[in-house]
Amino acid sequence: MDAQIIRYSNADTGEDLALLQIRKKNFVSKDVSVKFYLDKDVPPIGTELYHVGSLLGQMGANSLTSGLISQQGRVLSNGKVFGQSSAFAFPGSSGGLLSIKDDVRIVGVLVRGAGEGFNLFVGTPRVHSWAKKVGVDFAVDDSVSVPSDSDLQKFPIEDGEFSGSGSKVDAAAVKSQKFLLRLPEVSEKE
């Protein structure tokens, strides 16, 4: 499937988040949507989680693992606060969602790891705060109206630097790029 970047925030100076628009009609029904955990209380340590990601990249695409919220409030040298999970994740899992096992509301986006069962995630309070700040809170909060496709195309991509590139990004050039999301092929027998 094609996807287009709507907004991004880099890892070094931002939130390490991106919002992509999937370019496929009828990808999901109007009745089905992800739900974010937007409660004021932070889910407690020990909350059981699911992680959906692409463990080791394409080879592990669409994998489901489980684990726990291991810790809340991990602060890295960049001053950003992360949650910690024991859900198995590998390189390629970044950007995968973590949801509460009982009600599948999303509690965060996996962004970093240091071994299969030690990974860090951006919690939904940070995701929601960033989304509000850059005008894409419709992606997190069902009570906010989704802009029209033409209005979405007017959204600026955050100017900044890609991690490690050292050069400014041409937002128009990035926005015009198409990204191919590969899904595993299903045989006719399946």
Secondary structure, 3 states (H helix, E strand, C coil): CEEEEEEEECCCCCCCEEEEEEECCCCCCCCCCCCECCCCCCCCCCCEEEEEEEECHHHEEEEEEEEEEEEEEEECCCCCEEEEECCCCCCCCCCCEEEECCCCCEEEEEEEECCCCCEEEEEHHHHHHHHHHHCCHHHCCCCCCCCCHHHHHHCCCCCCECCCCCCECCHHHHHHCCEECCCCCCCCCC
